[in-house]
Amino acid sequence: MVTENDIIFDDLYEDIAEKLDSILDEVIADIEEDWGISSDMMMRIVETWSSGVSIRLPLTITKEEE
């Protein structure tokens, strides 16, 4: 069953995800420039960071029942 919250989520998600992606891209570019880090090294750092981010931030992941 689709709820009102599902509809609101669907309306907001794309724009907010795009905004978050844009902000992260900007921060990554700033760090590369400020610290003199290569793109390859920065991507390695971001990939490692992203694997542990849910532990450090109050994020929850829910799975729908199949």
C-alpha positions in Angstrom: 0.0 0.0 0.0 1.3 3.4 -1.0 1.1 5.9 1.9 1.1 9.7 1.8 4.7 9.6 3.2 5.7 7.4 0.2 4.4 10.0 -2.2 6.1 12.8 -0.4 9.4 10.8 -0.3 9.1 10.1 -4.1 8.5 13.8 -4.7 11.5 15.0 -2.6 14.1 12.3 -3.1 15.5 13.1 -6.5 16.0 16.8 -5.8 17.5 16.2 -2.4 19.8 13.4 -3.6 21.0 15.6 -6.4 21.7 18.4 -3.9 23.6 16.0 -1.6 25.6 14.7 -4.5 26.5 18.2 -5.6 27.6 19.2 -2.1 29.8 16.1 -1.8 31.3 16.7 -5.2 32.2 20.3 -4.2 33.7 19.2 -0.9 35.7 16.5 -2.6 37.1 19.0 -5.1 38.0 21.4 -2.3 39.8 18.8 -0.2 41.7 17.6 -3.3 42.9 21.2 -4.0 43.5 22.2 -0.3 45.4 19.0 0.6 47.0 18.4 -2.8 45.4 14.9 -3.0 45.0 13.2 -6.4 41.6 12.2 -7.6 42.4 8.5 -7.3 43.5 8.8 -3.7 40.5 11.0 -2.9 38.1 8.4 -4.4 39.8 5.7 -2.3 39.3 7.8 0.8 35.6 8.5 -0.1 34.9 4.8 -0.7 36.5 3.9 2.6 34.6 6.7 4.4 31.3 5.7 2.8 31.6 2.1 4.1 31.7 3.3 7.7 29.5 6.4 7.5 26.4 4.7 8.8 28.3 3.7 12.0 29.3 7.3 12.7 26.0 9.1 11.6 22.6 8.3 13.0 21.4 6.5 9.8 19.0 3.7 9.7 18.4 1.2 7.0 15.2 -0.6 6.7 14.4 -3.6 4.5 11.0 -4.2 3.1 9.7 -7.7 3.7 9.8 -9.7 0.5 
